[in-house]
Amino acid sequence: MPFEAYIGYLTDQNKELRKEIRDGEPLVVEVRDLDTFERKIVKARVASPPAVIEGADQLWVLDWVEARQEQPWAIEILEDLSEEQTDAARSDITDADRSAAADEAKKYGGRKYRGSQMPDAIGQEEARKYYENMVAKSGKK
């Protein structure tokens, strides 16, 4: 059964493979089942090519502009997590991540702005990279 996941779930702050993947340990990751298109949070062991996990499923990894990597990774799902288990188990989300949207909204919630300003940096870096990539590919740079 094939699955799909974003690279951000599989790398750390330095864009290196997460320690759990390097050590062959289970981690919590959000995946999409490509047969049913259902998104779920699972506890799984993951291996990047050329490493393999015996009897594992394919895991297609998407970058920030949703382009698939050339080779699938391997994933062995150990457990589907319930909603109660999910927040406590996810190592890819910090307390700062959980409060970031609320903190950003506080800047624009007063009488001064009344929602007229867009919050800072919501996808701006990814959008810039995507635009530069598209311009470079079209030869209009």
N, C-alpha and C positions, 0 to 999 in steps of 0.2 A: 504494500500500500504506500503510495507516495505522499509526502508531506512537503510543506513550504514554510520557511521562516525568514525573518529579516536578519541581516548581518548584525544589527545592533544588539540582538539577544545573545549573540555568540562571541562577541568581542568585548574587551574591557575599555576603559577610558583611553588607553594608548593604542587602540585598534589592534591589539594583539589578541590571540585566542585566549578565552577565559581560562583561568587556572583549572576549573573542573574538567574542561575538555582536554587540556594538556595532560592531566593526571588520570583521565578515564573515569572520572567520578560523575555521579548523577547531578543534574542541574535542573532548574525550573525554566521552561521556555514556552513561549506562545507559538503554536504551529497552526497551519491550516491544512486540513485533510483534503487532498486534491480530488478524492472520489466524491465527497459529499459537500465540499467547500465550507465545512464547519470549522470555526476557529475554536481552539481550546488551549488551555494551559495544562501542561503535562510535566511530570518529572521523568527525565530521560537521560540516557547516555548518548553523547554525540561524538562523532569522529569526522575530522576533515580529511579530504583526500591527501595522500594516498592511503591513510589509515582506514581500516575496516573494522566493523563489529560483526561477528558471526551471526547470521540470521536477522540482521537489521533491515529496516526499511530505508527507502531513498528519502533524503531531505534536500530539496532544492533551496538554495540560499539566494535571497534577493538583496541587492544593494539599495541605497537610499532613493534611487530613481526607479526601483522595481525591475532592474535588469537581472536576469538569472546568471549565476556563475556557470562556467562551462561544464563543470563536473558536479554531480550530486554528492552530498555528504552522506553519512550513515547516521541513522537514529534508531535507538532501541527504547521504545516507550515503556517505562516501568509502571507508571500510574497516572490516571487522569485525576486532576485535582479539582475539588469542589471550590466554590467561591470563597468559603470560609478559610480554606487552606491556602488559597492563592496569595493573598496579600502578605501573609506571614512568611511564606516560602520563597517569594521572588527576591533573588539577590541582585537583579538588574535594576531595581527601582529603590532609590534611597528616600529618606524622609524629606530631603530637599526637593526631589522630584515630585513627591506627593503634594507639597505645599506651593510649588512654583506657579501653577495656574491661579491659585487664590491670591498669592502675593502680587502677581502681574495685574490681576483685576483690581486690586486695591488702588493701584496708581491711577486708574481711569474711572473709578466709581464715584468720585466726588462731583460737586456742582461745577467745577471748572471745566471738565471735559465732557461730561454727560454722554459718554460713548462715542464721541466724534473722532477719537484717535484710535488707530490700530495698535494693539499691543506690540512691543518690541520683539524682534527675533523669532517669531513663530514661523519656522521653516525658511527664514530668509537665507541662511547659509546654503541649505540644500537647493533652494530655488536658484540662487546665484550660480552654483556649480552646474546645475542642470542647464541653465540658459547658456553658460559659457561652452558647455559640451555641445549643445545643439548648434550654436554659432560656428564653432570650430568644424563640426561635421559638415555643415552646409558650405563652408569655405568663404563665408562673408566676413571674416575677422579682419 
